């Protein structure tokens, strides 16, 4: 397994992580036995970077990850996140120092671990200066409850302000063949500061795999409300998948492997965390680490984001994303 460094503070992880959200929520019916088997298979394959959050479930995903890690904690990098007001409608955030500490302590208990390896603010709370939030996160590092700090979906300016308080190790933002806005200002700022990028949804929430029928999603699948999966947008975005599939046919790979190989090729400071809840898909995803696209294939893929139809979130959720 290839390993990559995130940030300048000494965190090294497998070149691909595992996003665990869909094991408990968001993407249809959960199957805990298969989910835990998927985590165990990921560990067997050398994937040592697991991503969860308080709000996934809510709460139940951290508990599931904790159960999967019993007896297998050694060498695993556990990342979790705080910041959403659980159950709030419309979605709300809380970046107060009190919430920073409360969630960390509750997450430690749910995960059944002594230290959170990477602790992210899930979304910026504009009502609280980022300096106050990161200052509280720093206190947890000083106390040994957290090892490294991260932020998610923040602007270049916020990254700089936060990093001035305490070194930020990782930035988690959506990044894939069909979502590249982070490249404009945010990724250059992260690289200037020595902050690693952890792309979530590198498979476009499954759309880029070509295996998702947007019109047949389960009633409890959150993607039913995502603009890129709806109606005319979904039909238009199938043209993107067609190109990914064509490249895959050229090199004997699946569309998912092509999409992941593209992300992996963006730099050694990039560690994608594709999510899955099935053993067969973690095996497929990890195989992308051995796929090296040619310059010509990369060129075919590079322009696809310009053809993406629809926003990535609903307007209320986009309000929580800094760009």
N, C-alpha and C positions, 0 to 999 in steps of 0.2 A: 504494500500500500504506500503510495506517495504521500508525503506530509508537506504541509505548507505552514508558514509563519503568519500569524495574525498580529499586527501591531509590532511595537518595538519593545514590549515588556516581557517577552519570553514565552508567549503562548504558541504552541505548535499543535496542529490538529491534522487529522486525515484530510486529504485534498478534497474530499466530498463528505458532507455531513448528512444527517437524517432529520428531516422535519417531521415532528410527531403529531402536529395538530390534528390532521385528518383521522388519526386513530380514535379520537374521542368526539369530534364535533366537525361541523361545517360541510363535510362531504358525504352525506348519506349515513346509512346504518353502520354502527360500530360493531367490531368483532374483537373483543379483548384478547382471546386466545391467539388469533392470527396476528394481532398487533404485537403482542409480546414475542411471538415467534419471529416476527419481522425484525424487532430490535435485536434479538439474540443472533439472528442471521447476519445482520449488519455488523455486529461486534465480531462475529466469526470471520467476516470478510475483511476486517481491519478498519471499518468505519468506527471512529471513537468519539465523534462529535454529535451529540444529541441536542435537539432544539425543542423547547416547550415554552409554556407561559401560564401565568395565573389564569388568564381569561379563557384558555382553551378548555372547553367543557361546559362551564368554567370549573376550575379546580381539578376535575377528574383526570386530565391529561398528565398533570404532574404526578398524581397518585399512581397512574398506570406506569409511567416511566420509572418511578420509584420501585414498584413491584418488579419490573423487568430487570432492574439493576441489583436486586438482592443477590449477594454473592458474586457480583460481577462489576463492582464499582471501580476497582483498580484500573487506572489508565484511561478512564472515560472522562471526557470533557462535557460537563452538563451546563447548558445555557438555558436560562429562563428569563422571563420578562415581567415587569410591572408597569402600571400606568393607566390602564383602562378602568373606568368605574364599572365594575361587573354588574350587568343587568340594566344599565342606564339606557334610556331611550328618550331622545336620540343619543348616540354614543357619546360618552363623556370621558374625560381624562383627569387624573389626579397626580401631579408631580410634586406634591408637598413632601417635605422631609419626613413627616410622620408616616405617610403612605409608603415611602421608599423603605423604611425600616419594617413596617408592619408586614408588607408583602414578602420581604426577604425572609423574615422569621417564619411566616406561615408556609412559604415555599420550601424552606429547608425541612420543615416537619412533613409536608406532603411527599417530598422526594425521598425522605429518610436518609439524608446525607448531612455531613457536618459543614460543608463549604460549597457554595455555588461557584462554579468555575468562571462563568461569564454571565454578568448580570446587566441586562439591557433596560433602558427606559423604552417602553413599547411605542409610545407616541408622546411627543412634546406637549407639555401643558403650558400654553402661552401666558397663563395667569400667574405662573411661578417662574421667576428668573432661572434660567438653566444653571446658573452658578449655584443657586441654593439646592437644586435637585442633585447635581453632581457632587456638591459638598457633602450631602447626606450619604450618597453612594460611596464616597471616599471613606467616610467613617466606618462603613461596613468592611471595607478592605483593611483598614487599620485594626479592626477587631478580629480579623481572620474569618469572617463569615462569607466573604466574597474574595475572589482572586483577581479578576479582571473586569473592566467596565466597558459597556457598549451602549450605543444609541441606535434607534431605528427610525427611518424616514424623517431625518432632519436635514436642514439646509446646510450649505457650506458655512454660513455665518454662525449658526448654532454649533456646528462641529468645532469651529475655532474657539468660540467662547467656552465651550465645555472643556476642551483639551487644555485650556489655560488654567483651569482649576485642578484637573487631575488627568493624566494621560488616558485617552480613550483608545482601547485596543481594537474594537471592531465596530463597523457600521453595518447594520442590517437594513437592506432596502430591496425593493422589487427590481429585478434585473434579468432580462432574458432577450431572446431573439425579437420578441414583439414589444418589449418595454425597455427603452434605453435612455430615458431622460436624465438618469443619474449621471450620465457621461458629460453633460453640459458643464456643470459647475461643481457638483457634489463629489464625484469620484476624483477629479483633479485635486480638490481640497483635501480629501482623505489621503491621497498619495503624498501630497506636500507635507502632511502632518505625520505620515507613517502609520496610518490607520488602515487595517485590513477591511475588505468588503466581503460581506456574507450575503449573497443574493438569495432571497426567498422567492418562491414561485418561479424557479428557472425553467419550468416546463409549462408556464402559462396556466397554472392551476389545472394541468392535465390536458389542456386544449392542444398544445403543440405535439402531444404524443400521437394524435390522430385516432385515439381510442375512445374519446369522449363524445357521446351524442348529446349535444347541447339541448336538444328538444325532448330528451327522455330522462332527464335528471330526476332523482327522487324528490319528493315534496320537501324533505328536510335538508336538501342540498343548497347551501348558501349561494352557489354559483348561478342559481336560477335568477338571482337579483343582480348579477354582475353584467354590466352593459355589453361586454365583449361576447357573452354567451347568449345574448338575446336576439331573436329574429334576424333581421337583415344583417346586423353586425356579425353574427355567427356565420351566416352564409358567406359573407365577404371574407371573413378570416380563414375560411377553409382554403382559400388560395395560398395563404401563407403555409399551411400544413402541407399542401401539395408540393411546394418547393422543398420543404424539409424532407418529405418522403422521397422525393427524387434524389436528393443528395444521399440519403440513406441507402437507396437501391444501388447507387454508384459504388458505395464502400462496404456493402454488406452489413448495414447497421439499421436499427430501428429508428423511427423519427425521434423518440425520446433520447436515444444515445447521441444522435446528431445535435439535438438542441443542447444537451449537457456538454458535449465536447466543445461546442462553440463558446459556452460560458467559461469552461475551464481554460480555454485558450486566451482569455482576456488578460491573464496575468497571474503570476505566482502568488499575488496577494489577494486572490479571489477564491473563496471557498463556498460553492453553492450548497444549499441544503434542500434538495428535492424531497418532497414529502410523499410517503406512501404508507399504506397499511397492509400490504401484501408481500409475502416473501418473494414471489416471482418478480415483482417489480424492483425490489431492492437489488436483486441479483442483476437484473437488466441495467439498472442505473449505474451500479458500480462498474460494469463492463465498459461504460463510456470512458473510464479513465485510460483505457488502452486504445481508444480511437483517436487518431491524429488526422485532422482534416487538412487537405491540401490548400494552398493559397487560393486556387481557383474555386474550391468548394466554399471556403470562408467568404470569398467575394460574392458568391451567389446568395449567401445568407445575410450579408451585412446590411443590405438595403430593406430587409423585410419589415423592420419596425416602422418605416415610413408608410407602409400599407395597412397598418393595424387600424381596424374600425372599432370605435367605442372607447370610452374611458375605462380605467381598470377597476374603479370602485363607484359606488353610488355617490351623489353629491355630498351627502352628509359625512361619508367616510373620507372623501377627498379633502374635506375641510381640515382633517387631522393630519394630512400629509404636507410636509414642508417641501417646496421645490425651488 
